[in-house]
Amino acid sequence: QNSLAALPGGAALAKAESLVELVLSENHLSELPPELVQLPSLEVLEVAGNRLARLPECPWGCQKLRRLDVSDNRIGPMLPR
């Protein structure tokens, strides 16, 4: 178990454009920066066991994403708008 409460956003995260896998499970994250879901090479995003109540509402640019684990968070049912 880790204790990350926040992730850097903006230019710092945008520079990680070749990132393929990111495991942030079992932390204290309450939100994800929108830049995270814009990473074009991201294939795996694991954020299980955090405090997320929702996912970024911006358009997702990770076209290669094949695994997303958001289990054990505070996210409720996702209804289409």
Secondary structure, DSSP 8 states (H G I E B T S, - for coil): ---------HHHHHT-TT--EEE--SS------GGGGG-TT--EEE--SS--S----S----TT--EEE--SSS-------
